[in-house]
């Protein structure tokens, strides 16, 4: 459901259930989801919606869900959250980093509604956070890129300079340098999670600058398609995008949200929901990789071995020594960047070309 349509329906609602009864209204829990893009992005929002549908099917007859697409990260998000809460939704998932403050404010106004915020770090008694260690997949992509690239120069299409994107750029570079110590990464921020024309333009611009493998942290397949049009290899994002570039796509990090959604909805139904923080990677099943395609068998084998090593804790993505672009030692040898530092990461590793400003 698009935001405008939802707003009109909410305004037309004649009766609102008391807050204390929302989660048990007519023995059916109403669960809301807000997305930063359309589910037709075939990436981030699409993958969340796949999980929403799986959760609704799992709890058939006990749960109904509402999705609101293309909600901007600003005042509109807060209005949509209020509308969901005021129309009987007892649990609401907010699925983009920029919804963080709106989620916290809405939670204060609606203390009997449970909120779950993806990729953020602020919690409250009725607000949980959940995330996937996307950077683990970027590291694997970097290993593949270093083996595939003929120039040693790879590109990265970023959305916004928030920590999760900065983690991904650095992890991509570190994965490449685990294979080729002189590898470099260029990046372009498109200042949006979902703007296909800019995403495609950014990929083409970096290919023009010598990048022959492209990764992305944006929500559409536009970067993948642009790379394919130039004969360059590329990685998908959040879901398997092989159909958009069947001859040049290599793999993609796959976000698996359904088990988490089913668990948390079940907690509300059972009356056991508590505020938690979950950040899962390969070892939890929240993250996996799409099939390895358009690469030699030995490259695919090395990529799988890297996944196995990360899962087992034998390879740590942000293990030192790591220096930043200015030559400052950020992570000494023998140490690993901790989660608190990752969640506020705003520096780029030596070997990354470009600035966050």
Secondary structure, 3 states (H helix, E strand, C coil): CEHHHHHHHHHHCCCCCCHHHHHHHHHCEEEEEECCCCHHHCCHHHHHHHHHHHHHHHCCCCEEEEEEECCCCCHHHHHHHHHHHHCCEEEEEECCHHHHHHHHHHHHHCCCCEEEEECCCCCECCEEEEEECHHHHHHHHHHHHHHHCCCCEEEEEECCCCHHHHHHHHHHHHHHHCCCCCCEEEEEECCCCCCHHHHHHHHHHHHHCCCCEEEEECCCCHHHHHHHHCCCEEEEEECCCHHHCCCCEEEEEEECCHHHHHHHHHHHHHCCCCCCEEEECHHHCCEEECCCCCCCHHHHHHHHHHHHHHHCCCCCCCECCEEECCCCEEECCCCECCHHHHCCCCCCECCEECCCC
